[in-house]
Amino acid sequence: MIEWQPGVYRWRQIADDLTRRIDAGDIPPGGLLSENGLMQEYGVARATVRRALSELRNRKLIFTRQYLGSFVGQDPEGDNA
């Protein structure tokens, strides 16, 4: 469980934690990042998880497919939608 830092948005702390875990190989390429799973793991609202996932997309660490979810790695279709 993450120890929350005061004065830092939780979505940013989650994005940083997930980035660390991806870089360390704890979440492998192609791994699914489930919104529901992340909500439970971090104890936050869906909007917070979605903002963190948006940041990971901006960092080009994940890609998202509508109705399927968010996956670790580069978008094989190249649009990183």
C-alpha angles and dihedrals in degrees: 000000000000120000106228117234115219115240095023121102112252092227089058092048090050092048090050092048092049090047090054091048092048092048090049091051093243088125106041128216109280091024116147118238104205116204091212092048093049091047089056095041095051098029094232138126124271091251090058092051092047091052090050091050090049089055091051089052089051088052087051092236096121141022128208130219118198111249091006107065141233121314133194115250141033120323108259089210091053099230099095088208 
